[in-house]
Amino acid sequence: MDLYTLAEDAPELDGPVLLYHFEGFVDAGGAGRLAIGHLLAELEHRTVATFDVDRLLDYRSRRPIMTFDTDRWVEVDTPELSVHVAHDATGTPFLVLSGPEPDREWERFVTAVGDLVDKLGVSKLITVHGIPMAVPHTRPLGITAHASRPELINAQTSNFGRVQVPGSAAALIELRLGASGKDAVGYAVHVPHYLSQAEYPQAAVAALEAVTKSTGLVFPMDSLREAAERTTEEIEEQIRASSELSSAISGLEQQYDAFAEGAERESLLAESTPMPTGDELAAQFERFLAERDDRE
């Protein structure tokens, strides 16, 4: 198709998994971005297909960064939307589709992805991202799984009923390619709502562990887990220094535990008692950091 260019030396693969994530849609804690970025940073990879971003992106809504040096323009950071082939820790090849979410021509883009899936022999498509939830960071991260066929996620229960939400290119891929008979799975990691605007490596760890469980792919995780541990230590330091934060987190823990024990409520999204909003908790963290900087 004219929407992408396939490399002449694209490898012939035996049913590879395709992981995909697009920047621009909801991704609490940077779960999907950090997960995909970690894989591309840790594993050797090469580009096998590139999409025509001039057709798919609106540069006026997200302008590329250009560098001006003294009296002339010297560089432009052109966005890329590409498919890469990489190998996991056991040598198994898999594909990664990443880049900015297209602004236009979604249906043609999905058709093009489907065409690439056929040409590269993809066996399963998987996407990951984070969603903000009223959960404490001191409890295990939950995951909402969804798929083109219930068997792909073992009929996992969900905290959601039937809802209408703003669409995304990633969701449209699952919908359209799933309808055409492709296996497509998505994992939405539940990120504490007061941390949704920050980088939360714990969410990326949970996302990649879900991918491993679904596919058998084995990823190098040490550096990502170390980043998660550092983040947890920083969060705990902030909480210890603020009785207000400590009280708010304690309330979330009680709410979470009541739900986990089978208390009568339909969803963690429902609030039976007044709880601080994500913005309020985030503001408390910001005030603490500002006060600490002033003291230092």
VMD Tcl script that draws the C-alpha trace (Angstrom):
set ca {
  {0.00 0.00 0.00}
  {1.09 3.60 -0.51}
  {0.67 4.39 3.20}
  {3.80 2.50 4.21}
  {7.11 1.29 2.79}
  {8.26 -2.25 3.47}
  {12.01 -2.83 3.53}
  {13.33 -4.90 0.65}
  {15.23 -7.10 3.10}
  {12.27 -7.61 5.44}
  {12.75 -10.99 7.13}
  {10.52 -14.00 6.64}
  {9.20 -14.76 10.10}
  {7.25 -17.70 11.49}
  {4.14 -16.28 13.16}
  {5.72 -13.41 15.13}
  {3.89 -11.41 17.79}
  {3.36 -7.72 16.99}
  {3.49 -5.34 19.99}
  {2.13 -1.89 19.28}
  {1.70 1.39 21.11}
  {1.04 4.92 19.87}
  {1.85 8.11 21.75}
  {-0.98 10.59 22.05}
  {-3.78 8.59 23.67}
  {-4.39 7.93 27.38}
  {-1.31 6.28 28.87}
  {-1.32 6.80 32.65}
  {2.13 6.57 34.17}
  {3.60 6.25 30.68}
  {2.97 2.49 30.96}
  {2.92 1.73 27.25}
  {5.53 4.30 26.27}
  {7.98 3.14 28.92}
  {7.40 -0.53 28.10}
  {7.98 -0.16 24.37}
  {10.82 2.32 24.89}
  {12.51 -0.12 27.26}
  {12.39 -2.94 24.71}
  {13.79 -0.79 21.91}
  {16.55 0.48 24.21}
  {17.52 -2.92 25.57}
  {17.21 -5.12 22.48}
  {18.91 -4.92 19.13}
  {16.38 -4.15 16.43}
  {16.05 -2.90 12.89}
  {13.31 -1.15 10.96}
  {11.32 -3.28 8.53}
  {8.51 -0.86 7.61}
  {7.83 2.88 7.87}
  {4.54 4.76 7.55}
  {4.02 8.01 5.66}
  {3.77 10.45 8.57}
  {3.22 13.36 6.20}
  {-0.17 11.88 5.42}
  {-1.02 10.64 8.90}
  {0.06 13.48 11.19}
  {-1.15 17.04 11.72}
  {2.07 18.97 12.22}
  {0.19 22.10 13.30}
  {-1.29 20.29 16.32}
  {2.06 18.81 17.42}
  {4.87 20.66 15.74}
  {8.20 18.84 15.31}
  {11.19 20.36 17.10}
  {13.61 22.25 14.84}
  {17.09 23.49 15.76}
  {18.25 27.00 14.82}
  {21.99 27.69 15.01}
  {23.12 31.33 14.83}
  {21.82 32.19 11.38}
  {20.30 29.03 9.90}
  {18.12 26.00 10.50}
  {20.28 22.94 10.96}
  {18.01 20.09 12.08}
  {14.43 18.89 12.35}
  {13.28 16.09 14.65}
  {11.04 14.28 12.19}
  {8.54 11.94 13.89}
  {8.63 8.28 12.89}
  {5.91 5.66 12.85}
  {7.67 2.39 12.17}
  {7.69 -1.37 12.55}
  {10.86 -2.91 14.00}
  {11.96 -6.52 14.27}
  {13.70 -7.48 17.52}
  {14.62 -10.67 19.34}
  {13.75 -11.48 22.94}
  {16.17 -12.87 25.52}
  {15.80 -16.38 24.08}
  {16.34 -15.28 20.47}
  {12.67 -15.41 19.48}
  {11.85 -12.70 16.91}
  {8.93 -10.34 17.41}
  {7.74 -7.06 15.92}
  {7.21 -3.62 17.48}
  {5.01 -0.92 15.92}
  {5.45 2.44 17.63}
  {5.35 6.17 17.09}
  {2.81 8.98 17.31}
  {-0.86 8.10 16.98}
  {-2.11 9.10 13.52}
  {-4.26 12.23 13.39}
  {-6.07 11.30 10.19}
  {-6.93 8.44 7.82}
  {-7.48 5.98 10.67}
  {-9.39 3.46 8.57}
  {-6.73 3.48 5.83}
  {-4.06 3.20 8.51}
  {-5.75 0.17 10.08}
  {-6.10 -1.41 6.64}
  {-2.39 -0.81 6.06}
  {-1.52 -2.40 9.41}
  {-3.65 -5.39 8.45}
  {-1.81 -5.64 5.15}
  {1.53 -5.62 6.98}
  {0.25 -8.23 9.43}
  {-0.50 -10.52 6.48}
  {2.81 -9.90 4.74}
  {4.87 -10.43 7.91}
  {2.86 -13.45 9.03}
  {1.86 -11.99 12.39}
  {0.12 -14.49 14.68}
  {-1.05 -12.13 17.43}
  {-1.24 -8.37 18.00}
  {-0.84 -6.95 21.51}
  {-1.13 -3.38 22.76}
  {-0.45 -2.01 26.25}
  {-1.16 1.28 28.00}
  {-2.04 2.71 31.41}
  {-5.36 4.00 32.72}
  {-5.86 6.07 35.90}
  {-7.75 4.27 38.68}
  {-8.64 5.02 42.31}
  {-6.11 2.53 43.65}
  {-3.12 2.94 46.00}
  {0.45 2.36 44.85}
  {0.96 0.09 47.87}
  {-1.19 -2.66 46.40}
  {-0.60 -4.92 43.36}
  {-1.38 -3.22 40.06}
  {-4.52 -4.50 38.40}
  {-4.89 -5.02 34.67}
  {-7.96 -4.87 32.47}
  {-7.54 -7.26 29.55}
  {-9.56 -7.13 26.34}
  {-9.32 -9.14 23.15}
  {-10.89 -9.92 19.80}
  {-11.81 -13.37 21.22}
  {-12.60 -14.14 24.90}
  {-10.41 -17.25 24.78}
  {-7.32 -15.08 24.33}
  {-7.68 -13.70 27.86}
  {-9.26 -16.75 29.51}
  {-12.54 -14.91 30.08}
  {-10.85 -12.61 32.60}
  {-13.28 -10.59 34.68}
  {-13.41 -6.83 34.21}
  {-14.19 -3.86 36.44}
  {-16.05 -2.28 33.55}
  {-19.46 -2.87 32.08}
  {-20.62 -1.40 28.79}
  {-19.19 2.12 28.43}
  {-18.55 4.62 25.67}
  {-15.15 6.30 25.61}
  {-13.14 8.40 23.13}
  {-11.66 6.15 20.48}
  {-8.03 5.46 19.66}
  {-6.12 4.10 16.69}
  {-4.91 1.21 18.87}
  {-8.46 0.24 19.79}
  {-9.59 0.51 16.17}
  {-6.83 -1.91 15.13}
  {-8.12 -4.46 17.63}
  {-11.73 -3.92 16.53}
  {-11.21 -4.04 12.76}
  {-8.51 -6.71 12.57}
  {-10.29 -8.79 15.17}
  {-13.43 -8.67 13.03}
  {-11.38 -9.96 10.10}
  {-10.22 -12.98 12.10}
  {-6.92 -11.76 13.55}
  {-6.01 -12.42 17.19}
  {-5.66 -9.09 18.99}
  {-5.19 -8.46 22.72}
  {-4.90 -5.35 24.85}
  {-3.74 -4.80 28.44}
  {-4.69 -1.64 30.34}
  {-2.65 -1.33 33.53}
  {-4.42 0.30 36.50}
  {-2.18 3.20 37.54}
  {-2.84 5.11 40.79}
  {-4.68 8.20 39.65}
  {-2.45 10.52 41.67}
  {0.58 9.24 39.74}
  {-0.98 9.11 36.29}
  {0.82 12.21 35.01}
  {4.25 11.02 36.16}
  {6.44 8.26 34.79}
  {5.56 5.10 36.71}
  {7.90 2.26 35.69}
  {5.95 -0.20 37.85}
  {3.14 0.01 35.27}
  {5.54 -0.80 32.42}
  {6.82 -3.81 34.37}
  {3.25 -5.05 34.84}
  {2.51 -4.50 31.15}
  {5.51 -6.49 29.94}
  {4.84 -9.27 32.43}
  {1.33 -9.54 30.98}
  {2.80 -9.75 27.46}
  {5.18 -12.50 28.59}
  {2.32 -14.47 30.14}
  {0.31 -14.15 26.91}
  {3.09 -14.87 24.41}
  {5.99 -16.61 26.14}
  {8.36 -13.84 25.03}
  {11.12 -13.20 27.57}
  {12.37 -9.65 28.05}
  {15.37 -8.21 29.92}
  {13.74 -6.52 32.91}
  {16.50 -5.69 35.40}
  {16.93 -2.00 34.56}
  {13.17 -1.42 34.39}
  {12.62 -3.09 37.76}
  {15.46 -1.03 39.26}
  {13.78 2.14 37.97}
  {10.51 0.96 39.52}
  {12.22 0.40 42.89}
  {13.74 3.89 42.82}
  {10.37 5.40 41.99}
  {8.74 3.56 44.90}
  {11.43 4.81 47.29}
  {10.89 8.41 46.13}
  {7.13 8.11 46.56}
  {7.49 6.62 50.05}
  {9.86 9.42 51.03}
  {7.28 11.99 50.02}
  {4.51 10.21 51.90}
  {6.54 9.87 55.11}
  {7.15 13.60 55.09}
  {3.47 14.51 54.75}
  {0.73 13.43 57.16}
  {-1.82 14.70 54.65}
  {-0.52 12.38 51.93}
  {-0.22 9.50 54.37}
  {-3.83 9.89 55.40}
  {-5.03 10.05 51.79}
  {-3.12 6.93 50.81}
  {-4.44 5.11 53.88}
  {-7.97 5.90 52.78}
  {-7.31 4.47 49.34}
  {-5.83 1.32 50.89}
  {-8.95 0.78 53.00}
  {-11.14 1.27 49.94}
  {-9.05 -1.13 47.86}
  {-8.97 -3.80 50.58}
  {-12.73 -3.59 51.07}
  {-13.23 -4.14 47.36}
  {-10.75 -7.03 47.28}
  {-12.55 -8.70 50.18}
  {-15.79 -8.72 48.26}
  {-17.50 -5.60 49.60}
  {-20.67 -4.72 47.76}
  {-19.72 -2.30 45.04}
  {-19.76 -2.48 41.30}
  {-16.36 -1.04 40.50}
  {-13.28 0.69 41.84}
  {-14.49 3.63 39.76}
  {-17.50 4.04 42.06}
  {-16.92 6.12 45.18}
  {-18.91 5.35 48.33}
  {-16.92 7.71 50.56}
  {-15.37 11.09 49.79}
  {-11.85 10.52 48.49}
  {-9.23 12.97 47.23}
  {-9.15 13.31 43.47}
  {-6.10 12.52 41.38}
  {-5.51 16.25 40.86}
  {-5.68 16.89 44.61}
  {-3.19 14.14 45.43}
  {-0.90 15.21 42.59}
  {-1.05 18.79 43.87}
  {-0.04 17.57 47.34}
  {2.98 15.78 45.87}
  {3.93 18.90 43.94}
  {3.67 21.07 47.07}
  {5.87 18.64 48.98}
  {8.52 18.65 46.26}
  {8.47 22.45 46.09}
  {8.85 22.74 49.87}
  {11.72 20.23 49.87}
  {13.50 22.16 47.10}
  {13.12 25.37 49.10}
  {14.63 23.72 52.19}
  {17.56 22.36 50.21}
}
mol new
graphics top color blue
foreach p $ca { graphics top sphere $p radius 0.5 }
foreach p [lrange $ca 0 end-1] q [lrange $ca 1 end] { graphics top cylinder $p $q radius 0.2 }
display resetview
